Amino acid sequence: MNLPYAEPFKIKMVENIYKSTFEHRTKWIKEASFNLFNLRSEQVFIDLLTDSGTGAMSDRQWSAMMSADESYAGASSYYRLKETVKDITGFCYFLPTHQGRAAENVLFSVLVKEGDIVPGNSHFDTTKGHIEFRKATAVDCTIDEAKDTASLHPFKGNVDMTKLEDVLQKNPSGKIPFIIVTVTNNTAGGQPVSMENIREVSKLAQKFGVRLIIDSARFAENAWFIKTREKGYADKSIREIVREMFSYADGMTMSAKKDAIVNMGGFIGFNDEELFREASTFNIMFEGFLTYGGLSGRDMEALARGLYEGTDLGYLESRIGQVAYLGNLLKKYDIPVLEPFGGHAVFIDALKFLPGIIREEFPAQTLAAELYIEGGLRGVEIGALMADRDPVTRQNRYPDLEMVRLAIPRRVYTDNHMNYAAAVIRNVFERRENITRGFKIIREAPIMRHFTIELERC
């Protein structure tokens, strides 16, 4: 017989988690102003809020931390990380940062000016926030198939080349500092970008004389999808695919809290020495000296090891397989989910799940709150709250997709936890007709409001 699947790791340490009562959760979510970011971690049973910094590090990562060099300048841990980044990505110049949004802050401080246009594929919240904070405009050029949760297009994270060329033609190159391609495309449902698409975007960028930057938080997961879905890559290793992906780019930002499986860390990769030098000034201002950039030596050692572990084929099969396991359970229960399943999360279509809740009452946030109340399951809204207000009109933006993201931490939960999560969602689905009220905003920040927003029932 064929041998059944087994995870490519064994558990060495456990952390206790505790269930709570329906009454407790109802009280706690109200005290949190119906913002799941405001909940205390001990109030959550299964935490699928994010896969960023929530993974379980390996014994080799922990042991590497013990050999760290904590020197302020010239630490050996920095040079080990620098060599690893070059080996994995091919970029010769490198700046460490404490996380991905810090990498964006440093790089965008050099490149983005007021009035600029930054095209890309569904910019994530912090990316768009850093662009709009600088009074520039993010333009979404994602393919239309990404708007259809039922479409089985294998690379729904792709850039639409016609849309992108239209933006490039209508705006002088001096107003477009770069094109940004996010792999995988988180806002569109953790959907991958094909190698062919990256290659074509690179050609177009060169034609118009603009840079191509890759937002690389989940680059290894993207490489796995290229290997398993794109013609000509089945026999290539994950690291070969990764090197080719980055060969088409002028630079990268990285939240290492995802595919490098660390609790804190990020970096910027460059090919342009002059850009590296300009960014170095901001790195020193915002992050720290060039050879630590907001990270301890321990962080850099864990990150260097994690980059190799995160690009291991067996690990990726296990990680992405667990996402598909949860997704298939929800399909079995007729829950409307985005397909194909992404690399890091399952996305529930809140508009189909709760058709009785109008857009102005934030159906995805309503569903996320109900999942928590039902069983202590914490996800996150990817919809109108995250889309924020238009920076000019200050009107709410209502994106094509209104979803609840269930982001699965790496090497943390078992499939039994996924069974529990699916049962919680099924229970809410079976009582969905009784959910008739959404939320209204009572307090919000002027930008990236969803992190701290306060809501009340309509």
N, C-alpha and C positions, 0 to 999 in steps of 0.2 A: 504494500500500500504506500501511497505518497505520504511523506511525513507531514504532520500538521505544522502550522506556523507557530513560532515561539519568538518572543522578544530577544534581541541580541544583547541582553544585559540581565543581571540579577540584582536584587534589592539588598543593600547593605545597611540602610538606616531607614526608619520610618518616622513620620510626624503624625501625631494624633489629630483628628478633626472631629468636631462634635456637631450632632444634629440639634436643631432647636424646634420649638413648637410653632404652629401656624400663628398663634396669638402673639408670640414674641416677634416673629418676622413682620407681621402687620404693624406692630408698634415701631419697630426699628426703621422700617422703610419710610414711615411717616416722619419720624425724627430726623431722617436723612434728607428730608425735603424731596423724596422720591428720586434722588440722584444716587445711583448705585456706587459711584465713586466715593460717596460720603460714608458708606458702611464700614464698620471695623471688620478686619479679616476674620476674627473669631465669630462674627455673626453670619458667616458664609460657610456652607457645607461643601459645595463643589464650585470652585472659583474659575470661571472661564471668561473673566473680564478681559484678560490679555494674555498673550504668550510672550510678552516683553519682560525679560528679567525674572521670569517665574519658573524657569526650567530647573531641573536637578543636575548639578554638576557631577562629573565622574570622579572616581577615586584618583585618577591620574591628574585631573585638574586641581583637586585639593592638594595632592602631594606636590605639584609644581609650585603652588603658592608658598610652600615652605622654603623653597630655594630662591625666593624673590630678592632682588636688590632694590632697596628703598632709597637709593641716592637721589638727591634733588636733580642733579645734572649728570648725564652720561651713564645712567643705570644700565647694567647688562640686561635687565629684563626688557628695557626699551628696545635694545638691539635685537634681542630674540624675537620680539613681536614684529619689528620692522622687517626682519628676514622672512618671517612667516607670511606677512602681508604681501611681500613681493613674490614669494613662492606661489601663493594661492591666487593672487589677482594679477600679478605682472606689473603693478604700479611701482615705479622707482622711488617716488617721493611720498611721504606719509606723515600725517599729524594725528596723534592720539587725542581723543576727546572723551568726556565722561559718559556721553551717550549720543544717540543719533541726532536728536534735535540740537544738541550743542555743535555737532558737525555741520548741520545746516546753518546754524547761526554764524559760525566762523566763515564758511565758504560764501554764504549769501552776503555777508558784510563786505566782501570784496566785489562780488559780481552783480548784485541786484541794486538798482537805483530807482528812484521815484519815476513813475511813468513807464517802466519796463514791462514787457510782456514775456511770460514764461510758459510756453506750451508744454504739455506732457500728457500722461495717461492717468487721469483721476488722482490728482495730487492728494496725498494724505493730509490729515488735519494740521499737523505741525508744519509740514512743507508749505501748505497754502497759507498758514498763519504767518510764517516768516516772510513770505512773499508780500502778503497784503499789509503786514506791519510796516514794510518799507514803501508802501503806497504804490506797489506794482500790481500787476494783474496775472492771475493764473488762468490759463485757457486749457480746458479739457478736450483732448483730441482722441479719446478712446473710441474703439470701434463700436458701432451701434449694437452689435450682438451682445455686448456687455449689459445692455439695458433689459434684456430678456432673461429672466431667471431660469426659464425652461430650455433655452438654447443650449445645445451640446457642443458648441464650437470649442475645439480643444485649447485655444489660446485667446480667451476672452479678455485678457489684459492688454492685447495688442494696441498699438497706436494706429489710428486711421491715417494712412499716408496722404489721402486727398485733403482731409481736414488740416493736417499739419502743414502741408505745402501751401494751403490757402492762407494760413496764419503767417507763414514766412514771407509770402509774396506781398501781403498787405501791410507789412510792417518793415521798416528799415532795419538792417542787421544790427545797427547800433542800439536799437531798442529791444533786441532779443539777446540777452546775455548767454543763454543756453537753453537747450531742450532737456527736460528731465524725464527719464523712463524709470518707473518704479517696478521692481521685480521682487516678488510677485506683486501684482496690483491689488493692494489690500482693500481699498475703497470699493473696487468692483467685485469683491468677493474672494480675495486671495487667489486671483486668476493669473496664470502664467503668461509670459511674453515669449514668443517664439524667437529662435536664433535668426531666422529669416527676417523677422520684423526689426530686431535690433540692428541687423546689418543694413537694412533699407533706411532706417532712421539715421544711421551713421552717414550713409552716402548723401542723404538730403542735407544733413547738418553741414557736411563738408562743402556741398554745392553752394550753400548760402552763407558759409563762413561763420557758423556759430558752433559753440561747444556742445558736446553730448555728455551729460552727467547721468550716472545710474544711481538711483536710490536703492541700496543693495541689502536692505535688512533681511530679506529672505532669498538671497541669490542662490543658495544651495538647493532650496526647494524648487526654485525656478529651473535650475539645471536638471533636477530629477524629472520634471515634466518634459523638458526638451528630450532627454534620453528616452523616455517611455512613449512620447507622442509624436516626435518630429522625425521625419524620414532622414536617414543618414547618420543618426546619433546613437542608435541602439548599442553599438559596439564600442562607443567611446566612454571613458571613465568620467565620473562627475567632475573631477578636477580639470580634465582636458576641456570639458564643456565650459566650465567656469572661466578658464583662461581665455577661451575664444570669446565668450560674452564680453569680458572686460577689454579685450583687444580693440573693440570697436568704439570705446568710450575715451573721453579726455580726462575724466575724473569720476570719483565715486564718493558718496557718503554712506556710512554704515552705522546702523544701530546693532552693535554686537550682542545685545540682549536677546536677539532672536536666533539667527542661525549659528552664532558662535557659542550659544548655550551658556552665557555668563549672566550674573545678576546685575552687573553694571559695566558699561564700556561702549566705546564707539571709536571711529576714526574717519579720516579723509584720505583718499588716495589720489595721486596726481601723476601726470606725465610731464607737465609744464613746470620747469624749475622756477620761472618768474612768478607764476600763480602760487606756487608753494611758498615762495618768499613773502609775497603779499599777505597770504593767509596766515603765515607764521606770526605776524604782528598781532592779528586779532586772536590767535590761539593763546599767545602770552597774556593778552589783556583779559580774555574771558575764561580761560581754562587753566593755564599754568605754564610752566616752562616747556620747551619743545620736546623734551625727553620724558615727560610724564603726562602733560596735557589733561590734568584733572583725574588721573588714575594713580592708584598706588602701584608699586611693583608687583604686589600680589595679584591685582586685577589684570595687569598686563600678562603675567605668566598664565593665568587661567584662560585669558582670551586667546593667547597664542596656541595653547593646546586645544581649545574649543573649536578653532577654525578648522583644524584637521578632523576632529571628531564630527563636526557638523557637515563635512563633505564626504563622510563615509557612506557608501551605498547601503550597507545593511542597516545603519541607523536611520537613513532617510526612508527606506522601505517601511520600517517599523513606525516611524513618526507620521508619515503621510497615510499609512495604512490605518492608523487609529482614527484619523480624521474621517476617512472613508467609512470606517466601521460605524461611527456615530451617524454619519449622513445616511447610510443605508438603513439604519434602524428607524430614523425619522421618516424616510420614504415608505418603509413598511407600514408605518402608522398614518400614512397619507398627509404628513406635515408638509406644507409648501416650502421647499428649500431651494436654494440656488444650486444649479448644476452646470457643468461638472463640479464636484467638490474641489475646494482649493487645497493648498498645502498646509495651512496652519489653523483653519477654522471652518466650521459649518455656519452658513448664513441662512436665517429663516426669513422668508418673505412676509413681512408684517402686514402689507396691504392685502394679501390674500388670506392671511391668518385671521386678521381682525378687520374685515371689510366694513364693519359698522362704525369704526372710529375714523373721523374725518382727518385730513392731513393737518389741519390747524390744531388738532389735539394730540399730535405726535404719536401715531399708532405703534411705532417701533419702541419708543420709550415706555408706552403703556404695556406692551407685551413683555419687555424686559423686567418691569416691576412685578408683573403677575407671575413670571417664572420664579422670581426670588420669593415671593409670598408663598407660592405653592410648595416649594421644596428646598429653599436655600440655595438655588442655582443662580449664580451671578454671571450674566453676559453683559453686552454693551450695545447701545444704540448706534447704528450706522445709518443715519437718516437726516431729517431736517434739523434736529438739534445740533448735530455735528457739522452740518453744512453751513450753519451760522447765518448771519444776516448779510445782505449785499452791502459792501463797504460804502457805497455811494447812496443808495436809496434807503438803506437800513431796514428793508423789508425782509421777512423770512425767506430763505431759499428752500425750495422743495425739490430735492433731487429725484431722478427717475426711479432710483431704488430706495426703498425704506425697509431696512433690515435690522435684525438682531444678530450680532456676531457672537458665536460661541468659540472663543479662541482657546485651543488646548495647549497647556504648558508641556514642554518637552520632558519626557521621561519621569513624569510626576504621577499621573493617574493610571489605573488599570482599566481594562474593558468593563469590569463590574461598575466602575464609576460612570462609564459611558452609558451603561444600561440604566443606571439610576437617573442620569440626566435626561435620557430619552423618555423615561416613564413620567418625569415631571412635566415635560413638554406635552406629552400625550394627554395628561390629566387636564392641563390648561386648554388644550385644543378641544377636548370633549365638553368643556363648559364655556367655550368662547362666546356663545350667543348671549351669555349673561354679562359679558364685559361690554358695557355701553358708554362708559365715560373715560375720556382721556385726561390730559393735563393742560394746564395753562402756566405760563411763566410768571413768577413773582419777583425774581431777581436774576440778573445775568451779567456776565462780564462783557466788555465791548469786543473781545476777540477770543476765539477758542473757548466759547462759553460753556460747552458741554461738560468740561471738567468740574466746574464749580456751580453750575446752574441750580436754582431752587425752584421747585414746582409745587403745585397743589392740584387736587382733583377739580375737574370742571363741574 
